[in-house]
Amino acid sequence: MNKPLIEACVDSYASCINAAKAGADRLELCSHLIIGGTTPSPIVFKQVQRETDVKINVLIRPRFGDFLYTEDEMELMCEEIKIFRDLGANGVVIGALTPDGDLDIEKMKRMMACAGDMDVTLHRAFDMTRDPMKTLEEAIELGCKTILTSGQQSDVVAGKDLLKEVYEKAAGRIDIMAGCGVKKWNIQEIHDYAGIKVFHTTGRKGALDSGMIYRKKEVAMGLPSLSEYEIWQTDENEFRECAEIVHSFE
């Protein structure tokens, strides 16, 4: 536990390949990172699996929004977990909460039973819980291997006090993975302050300009605040710089 590791948060084939080339220890494959990530296509998973031997953990999240799931959503997520287990995923990234902001133990157990012997990461639902120390102990008891967290703040720098507290309380029983706003210029700071050696980042540098010549800028296919002519993906050089820092930790 808590050996130096960098996980790439990726939502496309191109990002996966760039991160793998740049030294990613693991991929967290999802779709639609712009809304926090949802469950990816099994076809993309198979494409990436065919081209790289980097371990792949798959985000299981049926929609944007809260982590309070209906029975229909639970049925969907359990079936998706089984699909990716059968495809050979290294792990799944899951989370479910009660209306009162606690970890939903029964729903977590149900999803983990579907996961079988795959690694399980408790995702940033952790950051939406009212009692992080209680949730930490519950995640350990459930058998989760990793908790992904920003320290219950908008990014890891703002949350570094809680990251330090959670890391120390975990005492090597579970990986505490810092994620959200992880950049090459703050990895060392978080490590030095909180002790954390496991990091999660997109490794993005900036938006790529679309190849479209004809552009109808007055029409939006999604959120009006987002350009249809910008492509977001992992930058190989940017991710490599992050990986080199993480891999320097003892």
Rosetta silent file (secondary structure, phi, psi, omega in degrees, C-alpha in Angstrom):
SEQUENCE: MNKPLIEACVDSYASCINAAKAGADRLELCSHLIIGGTTPSPIVFKQVQRETDVKINVLIRPRFGDFLYTEDEMELMCEEIKIFRDLGANGVVIGALTPDGDLDIEKMKRMMACAGDMDVTLHRAFDMTRDPMKTLEEAIELGCKTILTSGQQSDVVAGKDLLKEVYEKAAGRIDIMAGCGVKKWNIQEIHDYAGIKVFHTTGRKGALDSGMIYRKKEVAMGLPSLSEYEIWQTDENEFRECAEIVHSFE
SCORE:     score description
SCORE:     0.000 S_00000001
   1 L     0.000  149.503  174.390    0.000    0.000    0.000 S_00000001
   2 L    56.414   34.784  167.420    0.980    3.634   -0.603 S_00000001
   3 L   -83.365  152.063 -179.637    3.869    2.888   -2.918 S_00000001
   4 L   -52.863  127.782 -178.429    4.517    5.654   -5.486 S_00000001
   5 E  -155.113  137.941  174.268    1.864    5.390   -8.201 S_00000001
   6 E  -123.173  124.525 -179.591    0.376    7.730  -10.761 S_00000001
   7 E  -106.551  132.943  177.194   -3.027    7.027  -12.244 S_00000001
   8 E   -92.229  127.492  175.165   -4.195    8.734  -15.422 S_00000001
   9 E   -91.546  110.129 -167.486   -7.778    9.922  -15.501 S_00000001
  10 E  -134.849  142.481 -178.228   -8.684    9.408  -19.161 S_00000001
  11 L  -129.508   21.109  176.579  -11.840    9.488  -21.264 S_00000001
  12 L  -153.734  160.823  177.136  -10.613    8.673  -24.761 S_00000001
  13 H   -59.220  -45.311 -177.766   -8.422    6.205  -26.609 S_00000001
  14 H   -60.104  -43.138  179.619   -5.934    8.973  -27.465 S_00000001
  15 H   -64.225  -40.417  178.822   -5.598   10.030  -23.826 S_00000001
  16 H   -60.572  -46.064 -178.283   -5.053    6.433  -22.733 S_00000001
  17 H   -66.785  -41.524  178.397   -2.262    5.880  -25.229 S_00000001
  18 H   -61.565  -43.921 -179.708   -0.586    9.187  -24.387 S_00000001
  19 H   -66.567  -40.531  179.283   -0.678    8.411  -20.666 S_00000001
  20 H   -62.718  -43.349  178.264    0.619    4.875  -21.171 S_00000001
  21 H   -63.746  -30.374 -174.499    3.548    6.148  -23.239 S_00000001
  22 L   -87.709   -0.212  174.927    4.282    8.756  -20.557 S_00000001
  23 L   104.519   20.363  176.757    4.648    6.271  -17.696 S_00000001
  24 L   -62.254  135.857  175.459    1.192    5.872  -16.178 S_00000001
  25 L   -82.380  -25.289 -177.313    1.075    3.036  -13.646 S_00000001
  26 E  -158.488  151.268  174.838   -2.678    2.692  -14.054 S_00000001
  27 E  -110.459  137.150  164.561   -5.515    4.167  -16.089 S_00000001
  28 E  -104.640  104.129 -175.658   -8.885    5.200  -14.747 S_00000001
  29 E   -89.639  130.243  178.633  -10.999    4.914  -17.856 S_00000001
  30 L  -145.946 -174.528  168.602  -14.253    6.863  -18.021 S_00000001
  31 E  -122.597  158.841  167.816  -16.360    8.920  -20.392 S_00000001
  32 L    55.830   54.613  177.922  -17.328   12.590  -20.281 S_00000001
  33 H   -58.634  -26.392 -177.369  -14.688   13.958  -17.917 S_00000001
  34 H   -61.119  -21.445  176.041  -16.110   17.412  -18.507 S_00000001
  35 H  -114.140   23.437  176.163  -19.001   16.438  -16.183 S_00000001
  36 L    94.382   -4.640  176.415  -16.880   14.495  -13.723 S_00000001
  37 L    98.119  138.829  173.018  -16.882   11.201  -15.601 S_00000001
  38 E  -137.334  175.142 -177.861  -19.382    8.461  -16.375 S_00000001
  39 L   -60.470  132.089 -179.388  -19.096    4.775  -17.302 S_00000001
  40 L   -83.226  170.229  174.965  -17.108    4.286  -20.529 S_00000001
  41 L   -72.921  136.006  173.231  -17.935    2.133  -23.531 S_00000001
  42 H   -58.774  -26.396 -179.567  -16.695   -1.463  -23.345 S_00000001
  43 H   -68.703  -42.238  175.578  -15.490   -0.990  -26.925 S_00000001
  44 H   -62.331  -43.026  177.330  -13.095    1.786  -25.901 S_00000001
  45 H   -54.376  -46.977 -177.380  -11.929   -0.444  -23.042 S_00000001
  46 H   -67.414  -36.083  175.842  -11.164   -3.248  -25.489 S_00000001
  47 H   -59.595  -48.468 -177.659   -9.329   -0.866  -27.843 S_00000001
  48 H   -67.055  -44.046  179.689   -7.091    0.347  -25.018 S_00000001
  49 H   -58.127  -35.876 -179.171   -6.616   -3.139  -23.582 S_00000001
  50 H   -70.446  -28.546 -171.993   -5.459   -4.321  -27.018 S_00000001
  51 H  -101.302  -12.755 -177.863   -2.853   -1.562  -27.346 S_00000001
  52 L  -146.010  153.923  176.303   -1.310   -1.359  -23.872 S_00000001
  53 L  -102.947   11.898  175.909   -0.536   -3.569  -20.889 S_00000001
  54 L   -67.951  138.796  179.725   -1.097   -0.780  -18.341 S_00000001
  55 E   -60.373  141.271 -178.935   -3.646   -1.757  -15.699 S_00000001
  56 E  -121.700  119.494  168.479   -7.126   -0.354  -16.337 S_00000001
  57 E  -102.007  141.747 -172.825   -9.616    0.571  -13.645 S_00000001
  58 E  -114.562  128.232  174.835  -13.060    1.517  -14.908 S_00000001
  59 E   -72.106  131.250  175.418  -15.313    4.223  -13.496 S_00000001
  60 L  -113.356  102.546 -178.269  -18.857    2.983  -12.861 S_00000001
  61 L  -153.787  116.086 -169.904  -21.178    5.989  -12.773 S_00000001
  62 L   -78.039  -14.540 -173.333  -24.448    6.068  -14.711 S_00000001
  63 L  -166.006  166.953  169.272  -24.938    9.826  -14.857 S_00000001
  64 L   -70.181  151.820  172.992  -23.824   13.284  -13.814 S_00000001
  65 L   115.511 -154.553 -172.908  -24.912   14.459  -10.364 S_00000001
  66 L   -71.188  178.624 -177.968  -25.205   13.028   -6.878 S_00000001
  67 L  -112.546   27.286  176.130  -24.338    9.529   -5.679 S_00000001
  68 L   -97.750  104.744 -168.429  -27.823    8.665   -4.399 S_00000001
  69 L  -105.086  141.498  176.145  -28.818    5.818   -6.696 S_00000001
  70 L   -78.424  170.674  177.199  -32.196    4.268   -7.500 S_00000001
  71 H   -62.641  -39.966  178.374  -32.750    0.530   -7.782 S_00000001
  72 H   -62.897  -41.109  178.359  -32.753    0.805  -11.575 S_00000001
  73 H   -66.767  -37.974  177.133  -29.419    2.628  -11.487 S_00000001
  74 H   -63.299  -41.668  178.393  -27.988    0.013   -9.133 S_00000001
  75 H   -60.758  -42.877  178.480  -29.060   -2.772  -11.496 S_00000001
  76 H   -61.412  -48.558 -177.290  -27.347   -0.946  -14.361 S_00000001
  77 H   -64.416  -39.799  178.698  -24.112   -0.412  -12.422 S_00000001
  78 H   -63.719  -39.749  178.265  -23.945   -4.001  -11.235 S_00000001
  79 H   -67.236  -38.265  178.586  -24.342   -5.277  -14.791 S_00000001
  80 H   -65.462  -40.868  177.243  -21.640   -2.880  -15.995 S_00000001
  81 H   -58.372  -44.595  179.892  -19.268   -4.080  -13.283 S_00000001
  82 H   -63.100  -38.711  179.322  -19.820   -7.675  -14.406 S_00000001
  83 H   -62.047  -47.804 -177.435  -19.156   -6.740  -18.030 S_00000001
  84 H   -72.897  -29.385  173.381  -15.825   -5.093  -17.244 S_00000001
  85 H   -62.512  -46.107 -179.399  -14.859   -7.898  -14.862 S_00000001
  86 H   -66.225  -27.674  178.902  -15.442  -10.398  -17.666 S_00000001
  87 H   -79.906  -10.384  176.494  -13.407   -8.217  -20.047 S_00000001
  88 L    97.599   22.773  176.575  -10.438   -8.367  -17.684 S_00000001
  89 L   -62.265  145.736  176.796  -10.416   -4.941  -16.034 S_00000001
  90 L   -69.152  -35.198 -176.865   -7.972   -4.591  -13.149 S_00000001
  91 E  -166.023  176.152  175.166  -10.548   -2.804  -11.028 S_00000001
  92 E  -127.488  154.869 -177.317  -13.622   -0.628  -10.746 S_00000001
  93 E  -118.810  112.212 -168.389  -14.111    2.841   -9.318 S_00000001
  94 E  -137.255  169.823  173.929  -17.398    3.130   -7.435 S_00000001
  95 L  -179.959  144.843  176.549  -19.304    4.952   -4.713 S_00000001
  96 L  -149.337  138.636 -177.000  -22.838    5.281   -3.343 S_00000001
  97 E  -121.540  158.585  171.751  -24.210    7.512   -0.597 S_00000001
  98 L   -86.561  165.461  177.906  -27.273    7.673    1.619 S_00000001
  99 L   -59.002  -24.737 -178.012  -29.494   10.770    1.635 S_00000001
 100 L   -88.271    5.001  175.622  -27.818   11.811    4.905 S_00000001
 101 L    86.166   21.507  174.196  -24.345   11.913    3.376 S_00000001
 102 L  -104.263  161.641  173.194  -22.990    8.611    4.650 S_00000001
 103 E   -66.002  132.146  178.696  -21.500    5.787    2.621 S_00000001
 104 L   -83.683   96.402 -172.264  -24.298    3.425    1.580 S_00000001
 105 H   -62.271  -42.817 -177.296  -22.813    0.216    2.936 S_00000001
 106 H   -66.054  -41.419  178.370  -25.386   -2.143    1.480 S_00000001
 107 H   -68.790  -37.308  176.378  -25.107   -0.715   -2.024 S_00000001
 108 H   -62.846  -44.823  178.838  -21.317   -0.747   -1.788 S_00000001
 109 H   -60.441  -39.968 -179.269  -21.370   -4.406   -0.713 S_00000001
 110 H   -63.682  -44.382  179.068  -23.654   -5.246   -3.605 S_00000001
 111 H   -69.219  -38.043 -178.956  -21.365   -3.633   -6.168 S_00000001
 112 H   -68.534  -31.606  175.278  -18.257   -5.128   -4.597 S_00000001
 113 H   -63.805  -37.641  177.373  -19.790   -8.593   -4.756 S_00000001
 114 H   -68.623  -31.278 -178.644  -20.188   -8.077   -8.495 S_00000001
 115 H   -71.757  -25.388  179.841  -16.560   -6.959   -8.721 S_00000001
 116 L    63.562 -124.297 -176.511  -15.290  -10.211   -7.244 S_00000001
 117 L   -93.564   11.386  175.401  -11.517  -10.162   -6.952 S_00000001
 118 L   -69.647  153.400  171.785  -11.048   -6.903   -8.881 S_00000001
 119 E   -66.078  145.572  177.812   -9.466   -3.931   -7.122 S_00000001
 120 E  -124.723  126.489  171.911  -12.019   -1.418   -5.857 S_00000001
 121 E  -105.770  130.475  169.058  -11.480    2.326   -5.557 S_00000001
 122 E   -83.134  115.583 -175.275  -13.939    4.456   -3.604 S_00000001
 123 L   -78.879 -163.309 -170.774  -14.200    7.527   -5.813 S_00000001
 124 H   -74.030   10.597  162.525  -14.843   11.139   -4.857 S_00000001
 125 H   -55.623  -29.862  174.931  -18.193   10.295   -3.365 S_00000001
 126 H   -52.732  -38.553 -177.005  -15.837   10.255   -0.365 S_00000001
 127 H   -73.466  -10.061  179.932  -15.533   14.020   -0.756 S_00000001
 128 H  -104.598    7.990  179.779  -19.298   14.430   -0.425 S_00000001
 129 L   -88.824  153.695 -176.904  -19.612   12.573    2.888 S_00000001
 130 L   -81.850  -22.047 -177.587  -20.248   14.364    6.168 S_00000001
 131 L  -132.447   89.648 -174.511  -17.767   12.345    8.226 S_00000001
 132 H   -63.279  -32.748 -179.007  -14.597   11.508    6.267 S_00000001
 133 H   -70.861  -37.798  174.457  -12.939    9.587    9.100 S_00000001
 134 H   -64.119  -43.413 -179.657  -15.965    7.347    9.521 S_00000001
 135 H   -64.687  -37.549  175.964  -16.067    6.813    5.754 S_00000001
 136 H   -56.352  -49.934 -177.956  -12.364    5.964    5.748 S_00000001
 137 H   -65.212  -36.508  179.115  -12.895    3.174    8.278 S_00000001
 138 H   -67.261  -40.089  179.344  -15.934    1.890    6.397 S_00000001
 139 H   -63.943  -39.874  177.610  -14.011    1.781    3.111 S_00000001
 140 H   -64.625  -45.504 -179.222  -11.228   -0.210    4.776 S_00000001
 141 H   -63.340  -35.690  179.053  -13.711   -2.608    6.356 S_00000001
 142 H   -68.472  -25.456 -178.638  -15.447   -3.110    3.004 S_00000001
 143 L   102.506   14.557  175.564  -12.148   -4.090    1.413 S_00000001
 144 L   -63.335  144.548  179.440  -11.586   -1.096   -0.871 S_00000001
 145 L   -90.696  -26.982 -173.032   -7.983   -0.817   -2.018 S_00000001
 146 E  -144.230  147.130  166.956   -7.959    2.923   -2.697 S_00000001
 147 E  -117.615  125.832  174.574   -9.781    6.130   -1.803 S_00000001
 148 E   -95.488  123.901 -175.315   -9.688    8.924   -4.385 S_00000001
 149 E  -152.729  148.841  171.835  -10.044   12.310   -2.701 S_00000001
 150 L  -100.264    9.875 -174.750   -9.341   16.019   -2.995 S_00000001
 151 L    76.083   29.389  178.890   -9.556   16.369    0.779 S_00000001
 152 L    57.923   31.868  175.942  -13.216   17.414    0.500 S_00000001
 153 L  -130.452 -179.848 -175.293  -12.241   20.681   -1.175 S_00000001
 154 L   -68.152  -23.758  175.312  -12.271   22.112   -4.693 S_00000001
 155 L  -158.242  172.693 -172.048   -8.753   20.822   -5.357 S_00000001
 156 L   -68.655  -28.297  178.199   -5.930   18.977   -3.611 S_00000001
 157 L   -70.169  -44.981  177.644   -4.064   22.103   -2.544 S_00000001
 158 L   -64.235  -29.517 -176.472   -7.138   23.535   -0.828 S_00000001
 159 L   -99.369   15.777 -171.012   -7.774   20.115    0.741 S_00000001
 160 H   -67.253  -25.233  177.936   -4.232   19.291    1.835 S_00000001
 161 H   -66.753  -46.010  178.489   -4.984   19.489    5.566 S_00000001
 162 H   -70.208  -35.591  176.081   -7.637   16.775    5.353 S_00000001
 163 H   -57.013  -43.935  179.003   -5.486   14.786    2.923 S_00000001
 164 H   -63.152  -44.296 -178.316   -2.752   14.746    5.556 S_00000001
 165 H   -65.044  -43.970 -179.547   -5.186   13.751    8.298 S_00000001
 166 H   -66.930  -42.165  179.499   -6.771   10.964    6.246 S_00000001
 167 H   -60.696  -44.372 -179.355   -3.396    9.644    5.094 S_00000001
 168 H   -67.680  -40.121  179.735   -2.084    9.487    8.647 S_00000001
 169 H   -67.863  -34.311  179.651   -5.280    7.883    9.964 S_00000001
 170 H   -64.769  -34.661  173.693   -5.220    5.290    7.179 S_00000001
 171 L    51.040   41.804  175.338   -1.761    4.207    8.404 S_00000001
 172 L    79.984    4.291 -178.614   -1.018    2.122    5.335 S_00000001
 173 L   -81.660  -16.207 -178.307   -4.254    0.125    5.473 S_00000001
 174 L  -157.460  147.857  175.618   -5.547    1.614    2.206 S_00000001
 175 E   -73.373  129.638  171.758   -4.087    3.778   -0.562 S_00000001
 176 E  -102.543  111.844 -175.160   -5.040    7.440   -0.252 S_00000001
 177 E  -106.049  117.907  179.952   -4.909    8.839   -3.790 S_00000001
 178 E   -78.689  127.500 -179.844   -4.886   12.612   -4.212 S_00000001
 179 E  -148.893  149.774 -179.069   -6.977   13.750   -7.143 S_00000001
 180 L   101.904  105.765 -179.498   -8.577   16.919   -8.566 S_00000001
 181 L    78.781   17.593  177.836   -6.316   19.738   -9.622 S_00000001
 182 L   -75.237  121.318 -179.410   -3.159   17.611   -9.484 S_00000001
 183 L  -132.339  164.926 -178.082   -0.489   19.336  -11.580 S_00000001
 184 L   -61.252  -25.883 -178.076    3.251   19.000  -12.027 S_00000001
 185 L   -87.393   -5.297  178.482    3.773   22.127   -9.930 S_00000001
 186 L  -123.058   -2.638  179.897    1.852   20.916   -6.851 S_00000001
 187 H   -60.953  -48.033 -178.967    2.611   17.177   -6.639 S_00000001
 188 H   -62.302  -39.505  179.234    5.778   17.713   -4.615 S_00000001
 189 H   -60.703  -46.337 -179.433    3.959   20.159   -2.317 S_00000001
 190 H   -66.222  -41.435  178.029    1.187   17.666   -1.543 S_00000001
 191 H   -61.950  -48.096 -177.095    3.676   14.856   -1.008 S_00000001
 192 H   -64.819  -36.659 -176.538    5.874   16.911    1.317 S_00000001
 193 H   -81.562  -44.679 -171.165    2.927   18.222    3.335 S_00000001
 194 H  -105.188  -15.046 -179.082    0.625   15.196    3.506 S_00000001
 195 L    87.770   -4.999 -173.870    2.974   12.272    2.842 S_00000001
 196 L   -67.626  139.464  179.954    0.864   11.032   -0.062 S_00000001
 197 L  -120.946   -1.778 -176.075    2.600    9.039   -2.807 S_00000001
 198 E  -115.730  122.782 -172.948   -0.388    8.061   -4.950 S_00000001
 199 E  -130.495  154.494 -173.920   -1.725   10.632   -7.411 S_00000001
 200 E  -133.821  119.558 -177.599   -4.519   10.888   -9.975 S_00000001
 201 E  -149.910  154.699  174.309   -4.364   13.382  -12.839 S_00000001
 202 L   -79.388  -25.035 -175.629   -5.562   13.975  -16.385 S_00000001
 203 L    63.564   29.876  178.999   -2.144   15.292  -17.411 S_00000001
 204 L   -84.674  146.866  178.853   -3.839   17.837  -19.628 S_00000001
 205 L  -106.602  -36.220 -178.437   -1.938   20.898  -20.771 S_00000001
 206 L   174.093  171.793 -177.876   -4.641   22.782  -22.598 S_00000001
 207 L   -75.483  140.352  172.902   -7.348   22.342  -25.177 S_00000001
 208 E   -86.824  140.319  179.413   -6.463   21.164  -28.674 S_00000001
 209 E   -76.604  137.502  178.025   -7.960   23.160  -31.476 S_00000001
 210 L   -62.203  152.552  175.273  -10.464   21.315  -33.660 S_00000001
 211 L   -81.608   -1.403 -179.681   -9.567   20.489  -37.239 S_00000001
 212 L   -66.059  132.872  174.679  -12.857   21.974  -38.413 S_00000001
 213 L   -91.824  -49.656  175.089  -12.505   24.824  -40.902 S_00000001
 214 L   -79.618  125.022 -176.114  -16.194   25.665  -41.156 S_00000001
 215 L  -132.657  127.068  177.296  -17.418   26.623  -37.692 S_00000001
 216 L  -106.132   85.739 -170.083  -20.937   27.538  -36.563 S_00000001
 217 L   -73.235  -15.784 -178.712  -20.085   29.152  -33.266 S_00000001
 218 L   -82.308   -3.393 -179.550  -23.616   30.310  -32.492 S_00000001
 219 L  -112.790  130.828  177.237  -24.790   26.689  -32.042 S_00000001
 220 L  -114.760  130.755  177.659  -23.949   24.627  -28.942 S_00000001
 221 L   -84.770  -15.622 -179.531  -24.373   20.851  -28.864 S_00000001
 222 L  -140.144 -129.936  179.119  -24.026   20.764  -25.063 S_00000001
 223 L   -67.929  130.258 -178.209  -23.366   23.340  -22.374 S_00000001
 224 L   -59.126  -22.727 -178.732  -23.230   26.825  -23.937 S_00000001
 225 L   -76.530  -10.047 -176.812  -20.115   27.581  -21.869 S_00000001
 226 L  -107.226  136.047  178.808  -18.146   24.887  -23.691 S_00000001
 227 L   -78.716  138.752  174.579  -16.710   25.270  -27.169 S_00000001
 228 L   -75.272   -8.300 -172.219  -17.550   22.639  -29.757 S_00000001
 229 L  -115.693   28.134  173.150  -14.133   23.283  -31.271 S_00000001
 230 E  -125.909  135.511  179.786  -11.882   22.367  -28.370 S_00000001
 231 E  -117.775  124.901 -178.473  -10.665   18.822  -27.683 S_00000001
 232 L  -103.177  124.882  176.590   -9.420   17.923  -24.230 S_00000001
 233 L  -155.008  163.105  179.883   -6.980   15.042  -23.856 S_00000001
 234 L   -62.340  133.070  176.246   -3.930   13.922  -21.910 S_00000001
 235 L   -94.204  123.952 -174.510   -0.702   15.541  -23.064 S_00000001
 236 H   -58.520  -46.028 -178.286    2.114   12.988  -23.217 S_00000001
 237 H   -68.156  -39.942  179.440    4.872   15.377  -22.156 S_00000001
 238 H   -63.353  -44.919 -179.481    2.816   16.953  -19.397 S_00000001
 239 H   -66.393  -38.144 -179.835    1.905   13.568  -17.953 S_00000001
 240 H   -60.177  -41.054  178.577    5.504   12.360  -18.207 S_00000001
 241 H   -62.976  -40.320  176.836    6.680   15.281  -16.072 S_00000001
 242 H   -63.702  -44.713 -177.490    4.058   14.416  -13.441 S_00000001
 243 H   -63.229  -39.858 -179.765    5.033   10.736  -13.532 S_00000001
 244 H   -62.374  -37.403  177.803    8.726   11.493  -13.085 S_00000001
 245 H   -65.839  -49.784 -178.046    7.970   13.455   -9.904 S_00000001
 246 H   -61.621  -42.499 -177.045    5.770   10.722   -8.433 S_00000001
 247 H   -71.857   -9.318  176.658    8.219    7.970   -9.334 S_00000001
 248 L   -82.691  -13.531 -178.652   11.003    9.856   -7.521 S_00000001
 249 L   -72.929  145.913  178.856    9.275    9.312   -4.162 S_00000001
 250 L   -93.697    0.000    0.000   10.632    6.539   -1.946 S_00000001
